[in-house]
Amino acid sequence: MPLFRRGSPLQQLVDDAYSAWDAQDWPVAAVALERLVDAARAHDASREDLAGWSFDLALTHKFLRDWPAARRHGLLAAELAADGPGEPAWWNLGIAATALHDWPTARRAWAAYGVDIAPGDGPIEGDYGTTPVRIQTADGQEVVWCRRLDPARAVIHSVPLPGSGRRWGETVLHDGVPNGERVTGGRTYPVFDEIELWAPSEVPVSSVELRLTGDDDLVALQDLGSAEGIEVEAWSTVVPLCAACSEGRVDHDRPHNHAPDESGGSRCRVGVAASEEATERLLRRWVEGDPPRRGAGTPEVVA
């Protein structure tokens, strides 16, 4: 029986699966695609067709965050995929395996895709550079800067905005398809979307209003923090963006401008990623360095 003869059971399964897919009804699409894959194997469908449907089935379970199913169907999709590096099925398998902390499968997937992974059996703790990631927050979305540990995980190393409910030091699982760009230091970085929080951070975030005279005072605070392993983010320089701008090209190569206060100085709100005691100690040292120029309000823990 031809696989795609009008009215054939297989064609009906294709129609059912991709009708649900187009509607983004992922639970229904997952069931329909699994039926399609099972029927296609029984009817000796072509390797190419079976690979494509298996890939979509694994992707549907990724959308559902059903990682065991995404890994199971991802293995079939990867094994059916064309030989050679750069095959997306291996990348999606790597994401699913990483979500499950299945390091042997993750390492196999990244290597098959063509990523250079250091030898080992356990978690991948590499240095894959800096990247911006769009994270999900309590009040929407925010793009933060992260350090990539492997192709699918990154540690947040900027301080998310107050109200976000997110923390510096969290490890996020992120997608591999860029969705926007950021430009800084003359270099363009792709923005990746967070899939889910992979590991929380135990480091609280405090919001503090500073009185300062110029940017050099802010730099002095950030330098003091850096020496103690404390991240200080100038929140008042962060400009909220609409979705269209966020997912487009944003150039960060601009000077920081602080609103002047009545005393002729400036005020700046910062986020500090540290314990309450460490935050207070850092601010005290900073103010004591130049009291006429500097002042700090009471820190408020916001995350």
C-alpha positions in Angstrom: 0.0 0.0 0.0 1.5 3.4 -0.9 2.3 5.3 2.2 0.6 8.5 1.1 -2.4 7.3 -0.9 -5.4 9.5 -0.2 -7.4 8.1 2.7 -4.6 5.7 3.8 -4.2 5.2 7.6 -0.7 6.6 7.5 -1.7 9.8 5.7 -4.5 10.3 8.2 -2.0 10.0 11.0 0.2 12.6 9.3 -2.7 14.9 9.0 -3.7 14.4 12.6 -0.2 14.9 14.0 0.6 18.1 12.0 -2.8 19.6 12.6 -2.1 19.4 16.3 1.5 20.6 15.6 0.3 23.7 13.7 -2.1 24.5 16.6 0.8 24.1 19.0 -1.4 21.6 20.9 1.7 19.7 22.1 0.0 17.0 24.2 -2.2 15.9 21.3 0.7 16.3 18.8 2.9 14.0 21.0 0.3 11.2 21.0 -0.4 11.6 17.3 3.3 11.6 16.3 4.0 8.6 18.4 1.2 6.7 16.6 2.6 7.9 13.3 6.1 6.8 14.1 4.9 3.3 15.3 2.8 2.9 12.1 5.6 4.2 9.9 8.0 1.5 11.3 5.3 -1.2 10.8 4.9 0.0 7.1 8.6 0.2 6.4 8.5 3.9 5.8 11.6 5.4 4.4 14.5 6.2 6.7 14.2 9.9 5.8 10.5 10.1 6.7 10.9 8.1 9.9 13.9 10.3 10.9 11.8 13.5 10.4 8.8 12.3 12.3 11.0 10.9 15.1 12.8 14.3 15.3 9.4 16.1 15.6 8.2 13.7 18.2 11.3 14.3 20.3 10.9 18.0 19.8 7.3 17.9 20.9 8.4 16.2 24.2 11.1 18.9 24.6 8.3 21.5 24.3 6.4 19.6 27.0 9.5 19.4 29.2 9.0 15.6 29.3 12.7 14.9 29.3 12.7 11.1 29.6 10.4 10.9 26.5 12.5 13.5 24.7 15.6 11.5 25.3 14.0 8.2 24.3 12.6 9.5 21.0 15.7 11.7 20.5 17.9 8.7 20.5 15.9 7.1 17.7 15.9 10.4 15.7 19.6 10.8 16.1 20.4 7.2 15.0 18.2 7.7 11.9 19.7 11.1 11.0 22.2 11.6 8.3 25.8 11.0 9.2 28.1 13.9 9.8 28.4 16.8 12.2 25.8 19.5 12.6 22.8 17.2 12.7 20.1 18.9 14.9 18.8 15.6 16.2 22.0 15.2 18.2 21.8 18.7 19.6 18.2 18.2 20.9 19.3 14.8 22.3 22.1 16.7 24.1 19.6 19.1 25.6 17.3 16.3 26.9 20.2 14.3 28.3 21.6 17.4 30.0 18.2 18.1 31.6 18.3 14.6 33.0 21.9 14.8 34.1 22.6 11.9 31.8 26.2 12.8 31.1 27.2 9.7 29.0 24.4 10.4 26.6 25.0 14.2 26.6 28.7 13.7 25.9 27.9 11.3 23.1 25.4 13.7 21.6 27.7 16.7 21.7 30.6 14.8 20.2 28.4 13.4 17.4 27.2 17.0 16.6 30.8 18.1 16.4 31.3 20.0 19.7 34.8 19.7 21.2 34.2 18.2 24.7 36.9 17.4 27.2 37.2 13.7 28.0 35.4 12.4 31.1 32.3 10.7 32.3 30.6 13.2 34.6 29.2 16.7 34.3 30.8 19.0 31.6 32.3 22.0 33.3 33.9 23.7 30.4 34.4 27.3 29.3 32.4 28.0 26.2 32.5 31.7 26.5 30.1 34.5 27.5 26.6 34.6 26.1 23.3 36.5 26.7 20.3 34.4 27.7 16.7 35.5 27.8 15.4 34.2 31.1 11.8 33.8 32.3 11.1 36.1 35.3 8.2 36.7 37.7 7.1 39.7 35.7 8.1 38.8 32.1 11.5 38.2 30.5 15.0 39.6 30.8 18.2 39.1 28.9 21.1 38.5 31.3 24.8 37.7 30.6 26.0 34.2 31.4 29.0 32.0 31.2 28.5 28.8 29.2 29.5 25.6 30.9 28.6 23.4 27.9 26.5 23.7 24.8 23.2 23.8 26.7 24.0 25.2 30.2 25.1 28.6 31.4 25.6 30.3 34.7 24.1 33.7 35.2 26.9 36.2 36.0 24.9 39.5 35.8 22.4 40.4 38.5 18.8 40.0 37.3 16.5 43.0 37.9 14.5 43.4 41.1 11.0 41.8 40.8 12.4 39.1 38.5 12.6 36.5 41.2 15.9 35.4 39.7 19.4 35.3 41.1 23.0 35.7 40.1 24.7 32.3 40.0 21.7 30.3 38.8 22.5 27.6 36.1 20.0 27.7 33.2 19.3 25.1 30.5 19.1 27.1 27.3 18.1 26.4 23.7 20.6 26.3 20.8 18.7 28.5 18.3 19.6 32.2 18.6 16.7 34.6 19.1 18.1 38.1 18.8 21.6 39.7 19.2 23.5 41.9 21.6 26.5 44.0 20.7 29.1 45.1 23.2 32.7 45.9 22.9 32.3 45.9 19.1 31.4 42.2 19.2 28.0 40.6 18.4 26.6 37.9 20.6 23.6 35.6 19.8 20.9 35.6 22.4 19.6 32.2 23.5 16.3 31.5 25.2 16.1 29.8 28.6 14.4 26.4 28.6 14.2 26.0 32.3 16.2 26.6 35.5 18.7 23.8 35.8 20.2 24.6 39.2 19.2 27.3 41.7 21.6 29.8 43.4 22.0 30.1 47.2 23.3 33.7 46.8 20.7 36.4 47.7 20.3 39.6 45.8 20.0 43.0 47.5 18.8 46.3 46.0 20.7 49.4 47.1 20.4 53.1 46.2 23.8 54.8 46.0 24.8 58.5 46.1 27.8 59.1 43.9 29.5 61.8 42.0 30.5 60.0 38.8 30.9 56.7 37.1 34.3 56.3 38.7 32.6 55.8 42.0 30.4 53.1 40.6 33.5 51.4 39.0 35.2 51.6 42.4 32.3 49.7 44.1 32.3 47.1 41.3 36.1 46.7 41.6 35.8 46.2 45.4 33.1 43.6 44.9 35.0 41.8 42.2 38.0 41.5 44.6 35.7 39.7 47.0 33.8 37.6 44.5 30.7 39.8 44.7 28.8 40.9 41.6 27.5 44.5 41.5 25.1 45.5 38.7 24.1 49.0 37.9 20.3 48.5 37.5 19.6 52.2 36.7 21.5 51.8 33.5 19.4 48.9 32.3 16.8 50.0 29.7 13.6 47.8 29.5 13.0 46.7 25.8 9.8 45.7 24.0 9.7 42.2 22.6 10.5 43.3 19.1 13.7 45.1 20.2 14.7 42.4 22.7 14.6 39.8 19.9 16.4 42.0 17.5 19.8 43.7 17.6 20.7 45.8 20.6 24.0 47.7 20.9 25.3 48.2 24.5 28.2 50.4 23.5 26.8 53.5 25.1 28.0 55.6 28.1 26.1 55.2 31.4 24.0 58.2 32.3 22.8 58.7 35.9 20.0 61.2 36.7 21.4 64.1 38.7 20.0 64.8 42.1 19.5 68.2 43.9 22.9 68.1 45.5 24.7 68.1 42.2 25.6 64.4 42.5 23.9 61.4 41.0 21.9 58.5 42.3 22.1 55.0 41.0 20.3 51.8 42.1 22.4 48.7 42.1 21.9 45.0 42.6 24.4 43.2 44.8 24.7 39.4 44.8 26.0 38.4 48.2 24.9 37.6 51.7 23.4 40.5 53.7 26.5 40.7 55.9 28.8 40.7 52.9 26.7 43.3 51.2 26.8 45.7 54.2 30.5 45.2 54.7 31.2 46.0 51.0 29.0 49.1 51.0 30.7 50.3 54.2 34.2 49.9 52.8 33.1 51.7 49.6 31.6 54.7 51.4 34.6 55.0 53.8 36.9 55.3 50.7 35.5 58.7 49.9 32.6 59.8 52.2 32.1 63.3 50.7 31.3 61.7 47.3 29.6 58.5 48.3 26.6 57.3 50.3 24.5 54.1 50.4 20.9 53.4 51.4 19.8 50.4 53.4 20.1 47.2 51.3 16.8 45.4 50.6 16.9 41.7 49.8 14.8 41.3 46.6 15.6 37.7 45.5 
